[in-house]
């Protein structure tokens, strides 16, 4: 279950950010937005103010960026599913631009995200502040969970081999597909779990230990672009502009992201 962000804190941010005046505009149009899990908490917080300010309703669909599942954003667009705006990991978004699904000129960078580690709520909290302790935690863990998205791929295929521990971890590593790693950790299916901080911090039943060490951290950039098939180009452009507002940046910070603007 997703944790509820402080409505009072968000309300204060929204009222004063960028001098935006909330207007009780009745939604007359609808935009469909596809996004991945790392940005879902932020966009769900941004949506109410955007809708109230513009009178444009947002239909938000969360999906993995790529993969074998039919619900992956790449597969949805390839199958003809309609959307107006896509928000996802930048390198995956660029692929969709190259495939002709998104408009290159509309692309904007929104926020950075970093990999963090979590344990089941109430469990012992290991120290991962140094590379020595991080490696020790990995080797001592009885089990660990990674996502099949870029953060998990980076850990399993690049970082762990570089640390010369991939073979020792392989037998106890569980790869989670199309669902939050934190849910597996909360159920006790893995002792420790790794994913983007923005994907971990809003899930009940876990404690976020912190970011992995800076020396081995991998930043993920989240970007947005308008689809080539959108029939609401002007409204979609308005949403992208709104995502650069102070109100949107504040929501991103509360969502575990680091805004770029």
C-alpha positions as CSV (number, residue, x, y, z in Angstrom):
1,X,0.0,0.0,0.0
2,X,1.3,3.4,-0.9
3,X,2.0,5.9,1.9
4,X,0.0,9.1,1.8
5,X,2.1,12.2,1.3
6,X,1.3,15.1,3.6
7,X,-1.7,16.8,2.1
8,X,-1.2,19.9,4.2
9,X,2.5,20.2,3.2
10,X,1.6,19.8,-0.5
11,X,-1.3,22.3,-0.2
12,X,1.1,24.9,1.3
13,X,3.6,24.3,-1.5
14,X,1.0,24.5,-4.2
15,X,-0.6,27.7,-2.9
16,X,2.6,29.7,-2.8
17,X,4.8,28.2,-5.5
18,X,5.3,30.4,-8.6
19,X,2.4,32.5,-7.5
20,X,-0.1,30.0,-9.0
21,X,-3.6,30.7,-8.1
22,X,-5.7,27.6,-7.8
23,X,-8.9,28.1,-9.8
24,X,-11.9,25.9,-9.6
25,X,-11.8,25.0,-13.2
26,X,-14.2,22.3,-14.2
27,X,-12.3,19.7,-16.3
28,X,-13.4,19.9,-19.9
29,X,-10.5,17.9,-21.5
30,X,-8.5,14.8,-20.6
31,X,-4.9,14.0,-21.2
32,X,-3.6,10.5,-20.9
33,X,-0.1,10.1,-19.4
34,X,2.0,7.0,-19.3
35,X,4.7,7.0,-16.5
36,X,7.0,4.5,-14.8
37,X,7.1,3.7,-11.1
38,X,9.9,6.1,-10.2
39,X,7.8,9.1,-11.1
40,X,4.3,7.9,-10.0
41,X,4.3,9.5,-6.5
42,X,5.4,12.8,-7.9
43,X,2.8,13.0,-10.7
44,X,0.0,11.8,-8.5
45,X,0.8,14.8,-6.2
46,X,1.1,17.2,-9.1
47,X,-2.1,16.2,-10.8
48,X,-4.7,17.7,-8.5
49,X,-3.3,21.2,-8.8
50,X,-2.7,20.9,-12.5
51,X,-6.3,19.8,-13.0
52,X,-7.6,22.6,-10.7
53,X,-5.5,25.3,-12.4
54,X,-6.0,24.3,-16.0
55,X,-9.3,22.5,-16.1
56,X,-7.6,19.6,-17.9
57,X,-8.1,16.2,-16.3
58,X,-5.2,13.7,-16.2
59,X,-5.5,10.0,-16.7
60,X,-2.3,8.5,-15.3
61,X,-1.2,5.0,-16.2
62,X,1.8,3.4,-14.4
63,X,3.7,0.8,-16.4
64,X,7.3,-0.5,-16.6
65,X,9.3,1.2,-19.4
66,X,10.2,-1.9,-21.4
67,X,10.2,-5.7,-21.1
68,X,8.2,-8.7,-22.1
69,X,5.0,-7.6,-20.3
70,X,2.3,-6.3,-22.6
71,X,1.8,-3.4,-20.2
72,X,5.3,-2.0,-20.7
73,X,5.1,1.5,-22.1
74,X,7.1,0.6,-25.2
75,X,4.7,-2.3,-25.9
76,X,1.6,-0.1,-25.2
77,X,2.7,2.5,-27.8
78,X,3.7,-0.2,-30.3
79,X,0.3,-1.8,-30.0
80,X,-1.5,1.5,-30.7
81,X,-2.5,2.5,-27.2
82,X,-3.2,6.2,-27.1
83,X,-1.4,8.6,-24.8
84,X,-0.5,12.3,-24.9
85,X,2.5,12.5,-22.7
86,X,5.1,10.0,-21.5
87,X,7.3,10.4,-18.4
88,X,10.1,7.8,-17.9
89,X,13.8,7.1,-17.7
90,X,15.6,9.3,-20.1
91,X,17.5,6.7,-22.0
92,X,14.4,4.6,-22.5
93,X,12.5,7.8,-23.6
94,X,15.1,8.5,-26.2
95,X,14.6,5.1,-27.7
96,X,10.9,5.8,-28.1
97,X,11.9,9.1,-29.8
98,X,14.1,7.1,-32.2
99,X,11.2,4.7,-32.8
100,X,9.0,7.5,-33.8
101,X,6.6,7.3,-30.8
102,X,7.6,10.6,-29.2
103,X,8.4,14.1,-30.5
104,X,12.1,14.8,-30.1
105,X,11.6,18.6,-29.9
106,X,9.2,18.3,-27.0
107,X,11.6,16.3,-24.7
108,X,12.4,18.0,-21.3
109,X,14.4,16.7,-18.4
110,X,12.5,16.7,-15.1
111,X,14.3,15.1,-12.2
112,X,17.2,12.8,-11.1
113,X,16.7,9.7,-9.1
114,X,19.2,7.5,-7.2
115,X,19.4,3.9,-6.1
116,X,18.6,3.1,-2.4
117,X,18.4,0.0,-0.2
118,X,15.5,-1.1,2.0
119,X,14.8,-3.8,4.6
120,X,11.6,-5.1,6.1
121,X,10.1,-2.7,8.6
122,X,11.6,-3.3,12.1
123,X,14.5,-5.4,10.8
124,X,18.1,-4.7,11.7
125,X,19.4,-1.7,9.7
126,X,22.8,-2.4,8.2
127,X,25.4,0.3,7.6
128,X,26.0,0.9,3.9
129,X,27.7,4.3,4.2
130,X,31.1,3.0,3.0
131,X,32.1,0.6,0.2
132,X,33.5,-1.9,2.8
133,X,30.2,-2.0,4.8
134,X,28.1,-2.0,1.6
135,X,30.0,-5.1,0.3
136,X,29.8,-6.8,3.7
137,X,26.0,-6.2,3.8
138,X,25.6,-7.7,0.3
139,X,27.6,-10.8,1.2
140,X,25.9,-11.3,4.6
141,X,22.4,-10.9,3.4
142,X,20.5,-14.2,3.2
143,X,18.5,-12.9,0.1
144,X,18.2,-9.8,-1.9
145,X,15.7,-8.4,-4.5
146,X,16.4,-6.3,-7.6
147,X,14.0,-5.0,-10.2
148,X,14.2,-6.0,-13.9
149,X,14.4,-2.3,-14.8
150,X,17.6,-0.3,-15.4
151,X,18.6,0.1,-11.7
152,X,18.5,-3.7,-11.1
153,X,20.2,-4.4,-14.4
154,X,23.0,-2.0,-13.4
155,X,23.5,-3.7,-10.1
156,X,23.4,-7.3,-11.4
157,X,25.3,-6.9,-14.7
158,X,27.7,-4.1,-14.0
159,X,28.3,-3.2,-10.3
160,X,28.3,-6.7,-8.7
161,X,30.7,-8.1,-11.3
162,X,33.0,-5.0,-10.8
163,X,32.9,-5.8,-7.1
164,X,33.8,-9.4,-7.9
165,X,30.8,-10.8,-5.9
166,X,28.3,-11.5,-8.7
167,X,28.7,-15.3,-8.4
168,X,28.3,-15.3,-4.7
169,X,25.1,-13.2,-5.0
170,X,23.5,-14.9,-7.9
171,X,22.0,-17.8,-6.0
172,X,20.3,-15.6,-3.5
173,X,19.1,-12.8,-5.8
174,X,15.4,-12.5,-6.7
175,X,14.5,-10.4,-9.7
176,X,11.1,-8.6,-9.4
177,X,9.2,-7.9,-12.6
178,X,6.5,-5.3,-13.1
179,X,6.0,-4.8,-9.3
180,X,7.8,-2.7,-6.7
181,X,10.8,-4.4,-5.1
182,X,9.7,-3.0,-1.7
183,X,6.6,-5.1,-1.7
184,X,8.7,-8.3,-1.9
185,X,10.9,-7.0,1.0
186,X,7.8,-6.1,3.0
187,X,6.4,-9.7,2.6
188,X,9.7,-11.1,3.8
189,X,10.6,-12.6,0.4
190,X,14.0,-10.8,0.4
191,X,16.1,-9.6,3.3
192,X,17.3,-6.5,1.5
193,X,16.0,-4.8,-1.7
194,X,17.3,-2.2,-4.1
195,X,15.5,0.2,-6.4
196,X,15.2,3.9,-7.1
197,X,14.6,5.9,-3.8
198,X,11.4,7.4,-5.4
199,X,10.1,3.9,-5.9
200,X,10.9,2.6,-2.4
201,X,10.0,5.4,-0.1
202,X,6.2,5.4,-0.5
203,X,5.7,1.7,0.2
204,X,4.4,0.4,3.5
205,X,6.1,-2.3,5.4
206,X,9.8,-1.3,4.8
207,X,12.5,0.9,6.2
208,X,14.7,2.7,3.6
209,X,18.3,2.4,4.8
210,X,19.6,5.1,2.4
211,X,21.4,5.5,-0.9
212,X,24.1,3.2,-2.0
213,X,27.7,4.7,-1.7
214,X,28.5,7.6,-4.0
215,X,31.4,5.7,-5.6
216,X,29.0,3.2,-7.2
217,X,25.8,5.2,-7.4
218,X,24.0,5.5,-10.7
219,X,21.8,8.4,-11.4
220,X,18.6,8.0,-13.4
221,X,17.2,11.0,-15.2
222,X,13.4,11.2,-15.7
223,X,12.3,13.1,-18.8
224,X,9.0,13.8,-20.5
225,X,7.9,14.1,-24.1
226,X,4.7,14.5,-26.1
227,X,3.6,11.5,-28.2
228,X,3.5,11.8,-32.0
229,X,0.0,10.5,-32.0
230,X,-1.5,13.0,-29.5
231,X,-4.3,15.1,-30.9
232,X,-4.0,17.5,-28.0
233,X,-0.6,19.0,-28.7
234,X,-1.3,22.4,-27.1
235,X,-2.7,20.9,-23.9
236,X,0.2,18.4,-23.7
237,X,2.7,21.3,-24.1
238,X,0.9,23.1,-21.2
239,X,1.4,20.0,-19.0
240,X,5.1,19.9,-19.8
241,X,5.4,23.6,-18.9
242,X,3.6,23.0,-15.7
243,X,6.1,20.3,-14.8
244,X,8.8,22.9,-14.7
245,X,6.9,25.1,-12.1
246,X,8.0,25.5,-8.5
247,X,4.9,23.6,-7.3
248,X,5.9,20.6,-9.5
249,X,9.5,20.7,-8.3
250,X,8.4,20.7,-4.7
251,X,6.2,17.6,-5.3
252,X,9.1,15.9,-7.0
253,X,11.3,16.5,-3.9
254,X,8.6,15.0,-1.7
255,X,8.5,12.1,-4.1
256,X,12.2,11.3,-3.5
257,X,13.5,13.0,-6.7
258,X,16.0,15.8,-7.3
259,X,14.5,18.3,-9.8
260,X,16.8,19.5,-12.5
261,X,15.4,23.1,-12.7
